[in-house]
């Protein structure tokens, strides 16, 4: 007697189908993960670059013995083993800071190393052989500004010798309609007046009229029309 045959599903075929479906799903998930990765990496790189630039500027101010503290700077003053005396203090507009035990101390016009010695000497009557460290945490007394058709207009610390070209580089690329031959630097004179100094980027960048690539001074403003 012959019995009718019915279609059956082979176990191996089921396994193969399952593996294929799982593989497709995994590939899709991986593709989605990779699609968002570049943006995430770009944000991380941008953040790292900004942090690195800021850290480098502050390191330069503290490592460079010629940096002069000015009004507006934020100082971190640490007295070894004396947390009650250690603190962060801004330099007031009169150029002074106020500290526990010793009161007012002239800071503006001094180098960080010199200020350390001054504070240690004043603390001598209260703390014998005080070990003092002064770190410039924020630079606000010496800045220049870039305004106009640049990617990142704003104020920038002026810690070391910086030319107009250097300053423009810190402000990023020029925008599409920037007038590169009409750039100028606004500078206040000792008499209180403001003068305008021309800067032709196209010529200076080609090695011409290099005298226009002046060294910036605190308070200068670069205008990119």
Helices and strands as residue ranges (DSSP letters): H 11-63, E 74-79, E 87-90, E 96-99, E 103-106, H 112-123, E 132-138, E 143-148, E 154-157, H 164-170, E 183-188, E 194-199, H 201-204, G 210-212, E 221-224
